[in-house]
Amino acid sequence: MSTSGFLLQSPSGNGVQRPCVDVAVLMRRERINNAWQPWRWSLADIVPHEPGFGAQPRLLLKDEKEERWLHPGFRVELFTDDAEGYYLNATTQQPCFWVMWRMEEEAALADEPVAVPQTVTLSYHDAGRWLDAQETVEQVPAPADVVQWLQAFVDAHHVLEAKRRQRPQSFQPLQDRFGNPARVSTGKTRGGSGHG
């Protein structure tokens, strides 16, 4: 058990295949001063998943200023082949959880469409791929014990690539703007056109 309440699991005989933590996502809908879009959705927080949350999203709070929705049951797993993505997160000034979420196409959870989290990660690479795909991605800071757990995984699985010595620019083959080998002539013609 951890101090923040997140149950940080390691592979063991209880069916856990890889390091993981179960979380729930809190989404917030807030009223904004905009004639065309009176409401805005955003990620509010990531909290430890608890069995009492159940499996279905539910409305926690609703008033004239905001709504808060709990989306339970997300498992964040650590994969050895993405150790660099975790390294890039763990070594930032503020390591974080990233959440990719989408609006419902048709209202299913409430009278109007709700923002629904799709997945949660601790990988910088995952977040970057989602952003490249034009998805909505937001982040919240990860608690210190989650960061320590992530750093321990990085220490065990991430190998820094040895930096290859860059060839000095003077030894690079010269090319013209079309990528063809460039010719360099040291013979100098005076007067430009050759006419006296």
ABEGO torsion letter per residue (X at the ends): XBAAGBBBBBBBAAGBABBBBBBBBBBBBBBBBBAABABBBBBABBBBBBAAAEABBBBABBBAABBBBBBBGBBBBBBAAAAAAAAAAAABABBBBBBBBBBBABBAABABBBBBBABBBABAAAAAAAAAAGBBBBBBBBBAAAAAAAAAAAAAABBBBBBBBBBBAAABBBBBAAGBBBBBBABBBBGGAGBX
